[in-house]
Amino acid sequence: MAYKLDVKEKKILYELDLNARTPTTQLAKKVKLSQPATHYRLNNLIKKGVIKFFLTNIDYGFFGYFPYRFFTRLQNLTEAKEKELIDYLKDHEYVPFLASCTGRYDLMFCVMARNISELKKTINEIKNKYGEYFSEQQIATIITGEFYPRDYLLSKEKRMQFSEKEFGEQITRPKLDKKDLMILKEISNNCRITSLELSEKIKLSLDAVRYRLKNLEKNKIINGYTIYLDNELLNQFRYKIMIQINGPNEEKEKKILSFAKQFSNVVYSVKTFGIWDLEIDVEVNNPERFNEILREIKNNNSGLIKEYNTIQLTNVHKYTHLPMKAEKI
């Protein structure tokens, strides 16, 4: 049964989408509720599974890792074998993202690797176990990405202002020690973890944890905190538009993205190197709204888009920006 959000719950989700580490005391002021009422509603959203993941936006490029996106069409799978494949990829330490989808592809997942040798090793591991079930595959290297706030939660169709969280362009390399890496690993699994809980897990003072977190944010190793919603539970649809640009260049990419991100339902985009140049994620309440947005993006950029494809993400099984163990970061 679908979960229907009320106005206050939408505001809570909107504020957490902007900063998922916002303390409940501040959250209560922003949504104009008492602290106990806010605490209750937030816990209920977590308990019901509306918030599927609390995400820390970590710039893994700082550690020399590159994400490779795989789109796969499956064949000759029983339901039990498909579950086995999904469980295997969920548990894999170099797979940060995994989703079932409909459309041209059945499964989409990312692999983290620092070089081609590491990528080859991981892909060979996967193919040796399950390659016979892959009938079609496409691969794209993720270059950079942006998260956009879910303004649609506030019943806005278009954005007037833009608040973006980027990843994938880390340049400076401040030195991190073992404790920093442990903090990153813990907070990557749940960005709502408190500084006190972190201090107990890492065996550091509360002040030291807070200081290190601020440094990680200042140096843009952590670029923000957000949430991922259970679209199916909310009776929503999450689509991905994959675009091949006609004679791709940076200006054409900017033009398409500048137009697309005006829509409040556009929540994410990445630039890739592969068969597609851009991926744009859209969350909507019905397929008709998605078709309207897709049509406007196509019509406004008719001379720029060479080819496009769409898929619907039906179930996101795993999402983290740092899947590997702390000692391997």
CORPE-V206469 format. One record per run of one state. SS is the DSSP state (H for helix, E for strand, L for the rest). FROM is the first residue (numbers start at 1). LEN is the number of residues. If there is no record, write none. Layout:
BEGIN
SS_FROM_LEN, SS_FROM_LEN
END
This chain:
BEGIN
L_1_6, H_7_12, L_19_5, H_24_8, L_32_3, H_35_13, L_48_3, E_51_8, L_59_1, H_60_4, L_64_2, E_66_9, L_75_4, H_79_13, L_92_5, E_97_7, L_104_3, E_107_7, L_114_2, H_116_18, E_134_15, L_149_2, H_151_4, L_155_3, E_158_1, L_159_5, E_164_4, L_168_10, H_178_12, L_190_5, H_195_8, L_203_3, H_206_13, L_219_3, E_222_8, L_230_7, E_237_9, L_246_4, H_250_11, L_261_2, E_263_1, L_264_2, E_266_9, L_275_3, E_278_7, L_285_2, H_287_14, L_301_4, E_305_15, L_320_6, H_326_3, L_329_1
END
